[in-house]
Amino acid sequence: MISICITTRNRSESFKKVISKIIRHTNCEYQLAVVDDASNEIYYDADFRFNERAGIPAVKNKCLELSKYDHIFLFDDDTFPITDEWYLPYINSGKEHLCYTFLPYFKMEGNFKYHNLGNGCMMYVTRKCVDAGVS
């Protein structure tokens, strides 16, 4: 089983698309958790809701607290899978943490690649990695 957590703030239409794509393309048993960062319109199905805006680090940390399984996927509310079994390359990579960013535009300076636009993101982390970061 995997844990899938979605963070959301004031993007109800985008959020609905994310949920439908995750359900459509996730062919294994999974835990789904939603953390709302004090949206103007309350999302009552959220597993946790901040009453005041907490910011990205606090919201992602809350997702990690809610996650029950060894493989954890943290989705923004504008990022979604487009193919079945999207989670397998991450799990089978042997890496403890990975990140996917939808950024078609980037610049190169020498050997350094950087993105000049912010966009949707999905992070993968293992329970082992999360527990190692806890002192």
Backbone as a chain_set.jsonl record, in Angstrom:
{"seq": "MISICITTRNRSESFKKVISKIIRHTNCEYQLAVVDDASNEIYYDADFRFNERAGIPAVKNKCLELSKYDHIFLFDDDTFPITDEWYLPYINSGKEHLCYTFLPYFKMEGNFKYHNLGNGCMMYVTRKCVDAGVS", "coords": {"N": [[0.829, -1.187, 0.0], [0.31, 2.307, -0.552], [0.77, 5.726, 0.473], [-1.002, 8.562, -0.385], [-0.982, 11.942, -0.501], [-2.623, 15.016, -0.687], [-2.173, 18.435, -0.992], [-4.007, 21.408, -0.578], [-5.283, 24.639, -1.494], [-7.602, 26.96, -2.008], [-8.269, 26.13, -4.671], [-10.483, 24.705, -5.93], [-11.591, 23.598, -8.342], [-9.346, 22.658, -9.779], [-8.404, 20.892, -7.853], [-10.444, 18.947, -7.804], [-9.999, 17.725, -10.298], [-7.465, 16.614, -9.874], [-8.009, 14.698, -7.852], [-9.762, 12.979, -9.293], [-8.059, 12.028, -11.326], [-6.057, 10.735, -9.85], [-7.535, 8.671, -8.63], [-8.373, 7.345, -10.962], [-5.934, 6.444, -12.121], [-4.534, 4.967, -10.223], [-3.778, 1.874, -9.398], [-3.545, 0.231, -7.194], [-3.828, -0.703, -3.711], [-4.432, 2.059, -1.612], [-3.867, 4.78, 0.669], [-5.559, 7.764, 0.964], [-5.058, 11.081, 1.696], [-6.012, 14.371, 2.559], [-4.942, 17.671, 2.906], [-5.896, 20.807, 3.855], [-4.965, 24.077, 3.4], [-6.198, 26.318, 4.88], [-8.273, 27.208, 3.064], [-10.514, 29.542, 1.445], [-13.12, 28.642, 0.948], [-14.408, 26.053, 2.75], [-13.194, 22.781, 2.589], [-14.818, 20.093, 3.314], [-14.255, 17.373, 3.343], [-11.615, 17.141, 3.859], [-8.803, 15.692, 5.477], [-7.369, 17.027, 7.306], [-7.485, 20.41, 8.32], [-6.067, 23.564, 8.239], [-6.769, 26.372, 10.218], [-5.812, 28.908, 9.897], [-3.694, 30.281, 7.399], [-0.95, 28.223, 6.88], [1.256, 27.669, 5.313], [3.497, 26.198, 2.86], [5.661, 24.392, 3.88], [4.657, 23.602, 6.479], [2.215, 22.449, 5.778], [2.986, 20.307, 4.101], [4.466, 18.859, 5.993], [2.395, 18.119, 7.72], [1.062, 16.363, 6.053], [2.948, 14.287, 5.97], [2.77, 13.447, 8.622], [0.185, 12.377, 8.619], [0.41, 10.251, 6.89], [0.401, 6.748, 6.444], [1.859, 4.638, 5.383], [4.769, 2.956, 3.872], [5.617, 4.063, 1.454], [5.344, 7.222, 0.259], [3.516, 9.731, -1.319], [3.405, 13.047, -2.179], [1.258, 15.308, -3.337], [0.712, 18.388, -5.043], [-2.17, 20.509, -5.462], [-2.549, 20.863, -8.149], [-1.398, 18.987, -9.678], [-1.081, 15.824, -11.217], [-1.276, 12.257, -11.888], [-0.812, 10.748, -15.149], [-0.872, 8.294, -16.23], [-1.437, 4.77, -15.776], [-0.272, 2.925, -12.935], [1.684, 4.76, -12.195], [3.197, 5.15, -9.928], [4.993, 3.076, -9.612], [7.652, 3.352, -10.877], [8.894, 5.106, -9.07], [8.808, 3.739, -6.588], [10.271, 1.454, -7.305], [12.739, 2.518, -7.843], [14.75, 2.514, -5.949], [15.543, 4.698, -4.586], [15.357, 6.963, -1.815], [14.029, 9.353, -1.768], [12.401, 11.411, -4.128], [11.558, 13.816, -6.694], [9.101, 15.248, -8.787], [8.67, 17.623, -11.224], [6.632, 19.651, -13.186], [7.885, 21.26, -15.527], [8.416, 22.659, -18.413], [10.085, 24.623, -19.345], [13.366, 25.653, -19.088], [16.596, 26.868, -18.107], [20.035, 26.83, -19.04], [23.19, 27.094, -17.542], [26.39, 26.681, -17.93], [27.059, 23.677, -16.384], [24.814, 23.74, -14.899], [21.412, 23.416, -14.417], [18.415, 25.148, -14.373], [15.069, 26.049, -13.431], [12.834, 28.472, -14.646], [10.223, 29.02, -14.141], [7.585, 28.532, -11.863], [5.685, 25.608, -11.058], [3.38, 22.793, -10.998], [3.957, 20.15, -8.614], [5.17, 16.986, -7.447], [6.113, 15.036, -4.797], [8.088, 12.284, -3.753], [8.671, 10.147, -1.085], [10.201, 7.918, 1.214], [9.135, 6.07, 4.126], [11.296, 5.342, 5.691], [13.154, 7.348, 5.072], [11.795, 9.62, 6.037], [11.645, 8.976, 8.781], [14.36, 8.931, 9.404], [14.96, 11.597, 9.353], [13.89, 12.562, 11.648], [14.612, 13.686, 14.819]], "CA": [[0.0, 0.0, 0.0], [1.008, 3.587, -0.616], [0.053, 6.896, 0.977], [-1.085, 9.679, -1.324], [-1.471, 13.121, 0.207], [-2.812, 16.175, -1.556], [-2.319, 19.713, -0.31], [-4.857, 22.285, -1.373], [-5.645, 25.974, -1.004], [-8.376, 27.811, -2.923], [-8.266, 25.644, -6.059], [-11.444, 23.599, -5.891], [-11.736, 22.942, -9.652], [-8.104, 21.932, -10.027], [-8.361, 19.82, -6.879], [-11.354, 17.893, -8.274], [-9.32, 17.024, -11.386], [-6.393, 15.821, -9.266], [-8.632, 13.532, -7.211], [-10.275, 12.035, -10.295], [-6.921, 11.403, -12.025], [-5.414, 9.798, -8.928], [-8.409, 7.495, -8.536], [-8.363, 6.657, -12.261], [-4.645, 5.863, -12.496], [-3.877, 4.258, -9.122], [-4.299, 0.507, -9.485], [-3.157, -0.55, -6.021], [-4.469, -0.193, -2.511], [-3.759, 3.277, -1.176], [-4.456, 5.714, 1.615], [-5.642, 9.109, 0.411], [-5.233, 12.1, 2.73], [-6.08, 15.728, 2.02], [-4.671, 18.727, 3.876], [-6.35, 22.095, 3.354], [-4.232, 25.188, 4.006], [-7.107, 27.436, 5.18], [-8.974, 27.721, 1.883], [-11.656, 30.416, 1.732], [-14.262, 27.736, 1.026], [-13.975, 24.873, 3.494], [-13.311, 21.464, 1.976], [-15.2, 19.312, 4.483], [-13.708, 16.025, 3.291], [-10.181, 17.173, 4.169], [-8.41, 14.949, 6.673], [-6.914, 18.052, 8.229], [-7.618, 21.766, 7.784], [-5.517, 24.656, 9.031], [-7.715, 27.474, 10.336], [-5.099, 30.051, 9.34], [-2.712, 29.816, 6.43], [0.25, 27.699, 7.529], [2.374, 27.668, 4.373], [3.844, 24.912, 2.251], [6.368, 23.427, 4.74], [3.783, 23.062, 7.529], [1.197, 21.613, 5.149], [3.643, 19.059, 3.692], [4.776, 18.115, 7.212], [1.142, 17.518, 8.189], [0.858, 15.196, 5.182], [3.833, 13.212, 6.438], [2.188, 12.95, 9.874], [-1.02, 11.61, 8.314], [0.748, 9.095, 6.045], [0.471, 5.501, 7.204], [2.575, 3.561, 4.717], [6.2, 3.135, 3.617], [5.837, 4.856, 0.243], [4.503, 8.407, 0.432], [3.488, 10.648, -2.458], [2.834, 14.332, -1.801], [0.817, 16.019, -4.533], [0.074, 19.692, -5.011], [-3.531, 20.407, -5.975], [-2.592, 21.09, -9.599], [-0.504, 17.971, -10.232], [-1.771, 14.539, -11.205], [-0.71, 11.242, -12.777], [-1.463, 10.64, -16.461], [-0.784, 6.915, -16.689], [-1.609, 3.771, -14.731], [0.922, 2.45, -12.238], [2.619, 5.877, -12.175], [3.953, 5.081, -8.679], [5.988, 1.993, -9.634], [9.044, 3.781, -11.097], [9.412, 5.716, -7.84], [9.005, 2.669, -5.61], [11.306, 0.546, -7.793], [13.98, 3.252, -8.128], [15.757, 2.308, -4.922], [15.831, 6.002, -3.979], [14.541, 7.257, -0.64], [13.2, 10.524, -2.054], [12.466, 11.926, -5.497], [10.609, 14.891, -6.937], [8.742, 15.457, -10.183], [8.163, 18.971, -11.455], [6.181, 19.869, -14.551], [8.456, 22.516, -15.997], [9.003, 22.469, -19.738], [11.015, 25.694, -19.656], [14.491, 25.743, -18.176], [17.78, 27.537, -18.639], [21.306, 26.175, -18.723], [24.384, 27.91, -17.355], [27.414, 25.675, -17.683], [26.448, 22.38, -16.072], [23.717, 23.983, -13.971], [20.094, 23.529, -15.037], [17.425, 25.687, -13.444], [13.753, 26.345, -13.979], [12.481, 29.871, -14.447], [8.788, 29.113, -13.87], [7.065, 27.588, -10.882], [4.594, 24.813, -11.587], [2.982, 21.678, -10.154], [5.022, 19.31, -8.085], [4.837, 15.792, -6.694], [7.29, 14.519, -4.114], [8.048, 10.902, -3.276], [9.583, 9.921, 0.029], [9.927, 6.669, 1.934], [9.011, 6.185, 5.583], [12.663, 5.269, 6.203], [13.729, 8.677, 4.908], [11.117, 10.523, 6.982], [12.06, 8.616, 10.139], [15.763, 9.316, 9.562], [15.011, 13.039, 9.56], [13.321, 12.877, 12.954], [15.661, 13.527, 15.861]], "C": [[0.872, 1.249, 0.0], [0.134, 4.666, 0.025], [0.13, 7.983, -0.076], [-1.703, 10.84, -0.566], [-1.536, 14.291, -0.767], [-2.95, 17.406, -0.679], [-3.127, 20.634, -1.211], [-5.07, 23.618, -0.68], [-6.307, 26.741, -2.142], [-8.303, 27.406, -4.391], [-9.237, 24.478, -6.191], [-11.58, 22.879, -7.227], [-10.51, 22.107, -9.989], [-8.023, 20.71, -9.109], [-9.257, 18.654, -7.309], [-10.714, 17.067, -9.392], [-8.219, 16.124, -10.842], [-6.962, 14.555, -8.644], [-9.087, 12.516, -8.248], [-9.145, 11.328, -11.025], [-6.195, 10.408, -11.115], [-6.238, 8.529, -8.814], [-8.346, 6.68, -9.823], [-7.071, 5.882, -12.512], [-3.921, 5.113, -11.381], [-4.518, 2.888, -8.988], [-3.836, -0.374, -8.335], [-3.935, -0.01, -4.83], [-3.695, 1.032, -2.042], [-4.57, 4.004, -0.119], [-4.458, 7.066, 0.929], [-5.916, 10.075, 1.553], [-5.186, 13.471, 2.067], [-5.839, 16.713, 3.157], [-5.003, 20.059, 3.217], [-5.639, 23.211, 4.126], [-5.133, 26.429, 4.094], [-7.735, 28.053, 3.931], [-10.138, 28.607, 2.312], [-12.946, 29.614, 1.85], [-13.779, 26.44, 1.667], [-14.216, 23.612, 2.683], [-13.56, 20.485, 3.121], [-14.654, 17.888, 4.482], [-12.213, 15.995, 3.576], [-9.924, 16.384, 5.449], [-7.884, 15.888, 7.757], [-7.062, 19.403, 7.545], [-6.985, 22.747, 8.751], [-6.54, 25.783, 9.06], [-7.133, 28.785, 9.826], [-4.026, 29.512, 8.418], [-1.399, 29.448, 7.12], [1.468, 27.735, 6.624], [2.771, 26.265, 3.957], [4.595, 23.972, 3.189], [5.474, 22.8, 5.812], [2.741, 22.114, 6.951], [1.803, 20.28, 4.709], [4.006, 18.219, 4.913], [3.532, 17.447, 7.791], [0.808, 16.285, 7.347], [1.703, 14.018, 5.647], [3.31, 12.612, 7.741], [0.995, 12.041, 9.611], [-0.734, 10.325, 7.543], [0.988, 7.856, 6.89], [1.451, 4.476, 6.63], [4.011, 3.937, 4.353], [6.515, 3.994, 2.405], [4.823, 5.995, 0.236], [4.649, 9.321, -0.781], [2.75, 11.909, -2.039], [2.535, 15.122, -3.061], [0.36, 17.429, -4.198], [-1.299, 19.534, -5.655], [-3.671, 20.772, -7.451], [-1.701, 20.091, -10.331], [-1.184, 16.617, -10.145], [-1.08, 13.557, -12.143], [-1.492, 11.18, -14.092], [-1.419, 9.223, -17.014], [-0.977, 5.968, -15.504], [-0.245, 3.363, -14.167], [2.044, 3.49, -12.238], [3.583, 5.812, -10.999], [5.086, 4.053, -8.718], [7.414, 2.454, -9.929], [9.675, 4.418, -9.852], [9.748, 4.637, -6.816], [10.171, 1.776, -6.022], [12.654, 1.217, -8.033], [15.097, 2.952, -7.136], [16.148, 3.606, -4.21], [14.877, 6.237, -2.806], [13.651, 8.481, -0.835], [13.465, 11.01, -3.466], [11.421, 13.028, -5.642], [10.344, 14.982, -8.432], [8.134, 16.845, -10.309], [7.803, 19.115, -12.918], [6.674, 21.218, -15.035], [9.11, 22.322, -17.36], [10.065, 23.515, -20.066], [12.135, 25.727, -18.617], [15.642, 26.428, -18.889], [19.007, 26.762, -18.22], [22.377, 27.247, -18.563], [25.49, 26.952, -16.994], [26.762, 24.329, -17.492], [25.245, 22.517, -15.155], [22.421, 24.203, -14.733], [19.134, 24.102, -14.008], [16.146, 26.056, -14.182], [13.406, 27.788, -13.674], [10.988, 30.091, -14.229], [8.421, 28.111, -12.784], [5.902, 26.826, -11.485], [4.336, 23.643, -10.655], [4.121, 20.775, -9.759], [4.439, 18.102, -7.372], [6.142, 15.286, -6.088], [7.034, 13.088, -3.667], [9.072, 10.773, -2.161], [9.205, 8.605, 0.706], [9.803, 6.96, 3.425], [10.396, 6.163, 6.22], [13.341, 6.657, 6.152], [13.11, 9.662, 5.902], [11.592, 10.244, 8.4], [13.512, 8.989, 10.398], [15.91, 10.802, 9.832], [14.466, 13.484, 10.897], [14.382, 12.671, 14.006], [15.065, 13.197, 17.203]], "O": [[2.005, 1.246, 0.482], [-1.087, 4.528, 0.104], [1.205, 8.286, -0.594], [-2.815, 10.733, -0.05], [-0.622, 14.516, -1.561], [-3.743, 17.424, 0.262], [-2.962, 20.645, -2.431], [-5.042, 23.716, 0.546], [-5.655, 27.121, -3.114], [-8.278, 28.272, -5.265], [-8.825, 23.37, -6.535], [-11.675, 21.652, -7.244], [-10.637, 20.968, -10.437], [-7.622, 19.628, -9.538], [-8.861, 17.495, -7.186], [-10.869, 15.847, -9.428], [-8.058, 14.993, -11.3], [-6.452, 13.46, -8.883], [-8.827, 11.322, -8.102], [-9.259, 10.138, -11.319], [-5.767, 9.349, -11.575], [-5.695, 7.427, -8.892], [-8.274, 5.452, -9.774], [-7.109, 4.78, -13.059], [-2.792, 4.666, -11.582], [-5.651, 2.758, -8.526], [-3.743, -1.592, -8.484], [-4.614, 1.012, -4.929], [-2.465, 1.05, -2.068], [-5.79, 3.86, -0.029], [-3.442, 7.469, 0.364], [-6.887, 9.912, 2.293], [-4.417, 13.698, 1.133], [-6.443, 16.612, 4.225], [-4.465, 20.397, 2.163], [-5.71, 23.272, 5.354], [-4.863, 27.452, 3.465], [-7.728, 29.272, 3.763], [-10.683, 28.445, 3.404], [-13.765, 29.866, 2.733], [-12.845, 25.807, 1.173], [-15.308, 23.4, 2.154], [-12.625, 20.092, 3.818], [-14.599, 17.258, 5.538], [-11.602, 14.926, 3.539], [-10.727, 16.409, 6.381], [-7.944, 15.59, 8.95], [-6.802, 19.536, 6.349], [-7.318, 22.767, 9.936], [-7.119, 26.115, 8.026], [-7.867, 29.666, 9.376], [-3.509, 28.415, 8.628], [-0.815, 30.253, 7.847], [2.596, 27.823, 7.108], [2.43, 25.281, 4.612], [4.193, 22.813, 3.295], [5.53, 21.59, 6.028], [2.419, 21.094, 7.561], [1.197, 19.229, 4.922], [3.872, 16.996, 4.88], [3.61, 16.328, 8.297], [0.327, 15.281, 7.874], [1.224, 12.885, 5.707], [3.396, 11.401, 7.943], [0.813, 11.04, 10.305], [-1.555, 9.408, 7.545], [1.679, 7.9, 7.908], [1.833, 3.537, 7.329], [4.418, 5.089, 4.506], [7.587, 4.596, 2.342], [3.613, 5.77, 0.21], [5.758, 9.639, -1.21], [1.604, 11.847, -1.596], [3.447, 15.552, -3.768], [-0.304, 17.646, -3.184], [-1.561, 18.533, -6.321], [-4.782, 20.968, -7.943], [-1.3, 20.327, -11.47], [-1.793, 16.288, -9.128], [-0.387, 13.961, -13.076], [-2.676, 11.514, -14.14], [-1.871, 8.974, -18.131], [-0.706, 6.335, -14.361], [0.782, 3.45, -14.84], [3.222, 3.134, -12.277], [4.68, 6.366, -11.072], [6.035, 4.15, -7.94], [8.334, 1.973, -9.267], [10.876, 4.27, -9.624], [10.84, 4.626, -6.247], [10.975, 1.382, -5.177], [13.619, 0.541, -8.393], [16.272, 3.123, -7.461], [17.001, 3.593, -3.323], [13.74, 5.767, -2.81], [12.639, 8.632, -0.151], [14.603, 11.018, -3.936], [10.516, 13.154, -4.818], [11.253, 14.813, -9.244], [7.2, 17.195, -9.587], [8.584, 18.741, -13.793], [5.95, 22.211, -14.957], [10.25, 21.864, -17.438], [10.866, 23.309, -20.979], [11.878, 25.818, -17.416], [15.654, 26.55, -20.114], [19.021, 26.114, -17.174], [22.455, 28.188, -19.353], [25.535, 26.454, -15.869], [25.994, 23.882, -18.344], [24.711, 21.514, -14.682], [22.343, 25.078, -15.596], [19.049, 23.595, -12.889], [16.147, 26.333, -15.381], [13.654, 28.272, -12.571], [10.539, 31.233, -14.141], [8.896, 26.975, -12.791], [5.201, 27.357, -12.346], [5.003, 23.512, -9.628], [5.117, 20.649, -10.471], [3.366, 18.172, -6.773], [7.146, 15.131, -6.783], [5.929, 12.728, -3.261], [10.205, 11.239, -2.288], [8.033, 8.234, 0.759], [10.304, 7.971, 3.917], [10.645, 6.887, 7.184], [14.018, 7.06, 7.098], [13.822, 10.444, 6.532], [11.907, 11.174, 9.142], [13.856, 9.334, 11.528], [16.875, 11.226, 10.469], [14.565, 14.66, 11.248], [14.988, 11.603, 14.082], [15.795, 13.032, 18.18]]}, "num_chains": 1, "name": "protein.A"}
